Amino acid sequence: MAKNQMFLFWGSGSAPCWKPMIVLAEKGLWKDDMNKRLEFSKKEHKQSDVLALNPRGQLPTFKDGNVQVNESGAICMYVEEKYSNDSTGRLLPPNANERADVYQKMFEAANVISNIIEPLLRYRFMQKKEDWNQTHLEEGTKKAKEELDKWNTMLGDKPYLCGNDFTMADVFFYPFLAMMVRTGATLSGFPKLKEYYDRVSERPSVKATWPPHWHNSEGPGFLSDL
């Protein structure tokens, strides 16, 4: 692979961006000079060089030689298929039955968005505090705890979602869990999830791609009820 063949536009703290960043790091492909951080607050994701690759003006936006891939899940799968080998470790197991479990949890992670991120976190970000509907938040918190309990039970005594190995299921799920912790969730009622969060947070690929602006700042306590 030529050094300048691969390029990723990304935004700090974006779970969709973080997913392919982790996959690239797992493959030893995350390089500072082969990616560019853009600021959402400055609308840099709408600039011409991004729009030339991604007409939707969204991040992540990815280019590898003549190949352009812009959806985060698609980037993850492309990198996994093209750059996996026996020495770097695969994020999708070769056994079809085991792979089915990974696929199940990869796509099941979307429930975290619909049951926690959108109704609680995004709602509080987008609405003025004086306009918050307490009934909506109470119902949302109850539903969010039910969702987290499912994942806590699913983990059981396994170190990762699908067993002893870190897989694409963890790539799809962990960034959203980290976002919850960043915004106040303590996971005190979900001990297996808390252990999992601490474990994955120490993984080299996660540490290498940790959102830069998280290092020296605290997030809002929007999810302190979790």
Secondary structure, 3 states (H helix, E strand, C coil): CCCCCEEEEEECCCHHHHHHHHHHHHCCCCCHHHEEEECHHHCHHHCHHHHCCCCCCCCCEEEECCEEECCHHHHHHHHHHHHCCCCCCCCCCCCHHHHHHHHHHHHHCHHHHHHHHHHHHHHHHHCCHHHCCHHHHHHHHHHHHHHHHHHHHHHCCCCECCECCCCHHHHHHHHHHHHHHHCCCCCCCCHHHHHHHHHHHCCHHHHHCCCHHHCCCCCCCCCCCC
